[in-house]
Amino acid sequence: MAQTYEDLDAITQLLEEKQTDLELAAKIGKNLLAKNHDLQSRLLETEKNLNARDEVISQLNHNLSVKDNLLRIFLRDSDQITDINDDEVSVLSSGRASPVRSQQGLS
């Protein structure tokens, strides 16, 4: 009979250990789920920030492209004006045209 009680005590102790292990596993699982939820929230926030920054970069690239095009137009027009002024100077210095006539040609 003593053997039966010892077996029963051993089984009870094993069951208590299993219960303790199960409770610990449940706590660990719950903590992991909470951590996973926090990480997912942080990931979503990071993705939103990344998308917002990508949008800003896209807008800045567009603005830069527009300004670059305007600068190219300005420089091209500036070169044309310089070429016209150089032509005027050469015409005036050769005596072929009057300054009034050269200015009318610009209009």
C-alpha positions, 0 to 999 in steps of 0.5 A: 500500500505504501508503494501506491501512495508513493506512486500517487504522490509522484504522479501528483508531483508530476501533475503539479510540475506540468501545471507549473510548466503550463502556466509558465508557457502561457505567461511566456506566450502571452508576453511574446504575443504582446511583444509581437503586437508592439513590434508590428505597431512599430513596423507600421509606424516606421513604414508610414514614416518611410512612405512620408519621406519617400513622398517628400523625396519625390516632391523634392526631386520634382522641384529640382527637375523643374528648377533645373529645366528653368535654369537650362532655359535661362542659361540658353536664353542668356547665351542667345542674348550674349550672342546677339550682343556680340553680333551688335558689337561687331556690326557697330564696330564695323560701321555697317549699321546704326545703333538704332537699327540694331536695337530695333532688330532685338524687338 
